Amino acid sequence: MELKKIDYRLTVCKVADASSINTESDFYFIGKTDEELSLVCKTEDTPQITLERDDGWRGFRIQGVLDFSLIGILSKLSGILAEHKIGIFAVSTYNTDYILVKENNYERALTILASEGYTVI
């Protein structure tokens, strides 16, 4: 299985409303529930006003389109990283899953996953 590096630094934050989100950016995730509005975006695209903000994330995605019948892919990756004391922030889209780790663990995470048989591109 191939993992594709995302080349930019990311921020995870909470915002008060969607009007502050740069929807013209080529990379962002918005999650809205009855309790919060969360945003993952390139650090340089983070709204100036946030309710909470956590910078210093890097990420990679599982390359290709994952069929909904596939089971345990994210669990396997997160389990490997957990065994090495690397926490994750996961985001799923219709096509695939994205895994974010803190920047200080990024290269180590990719090295560990490569040693477990994953191809990092």
Secondary structure, 3 states (H helix, E strand, C coil): CEEEEEEEEEEEEECCCHHHCCCCCCCEEEEECCCCEEEEEEHHHCCCCCCEEEEEEEEEEECCCCCCCCCCHHHHHHHHHHHCCCCCEEEECCCCEEEEEEHHHHHHHHHHHHHCCCEEC
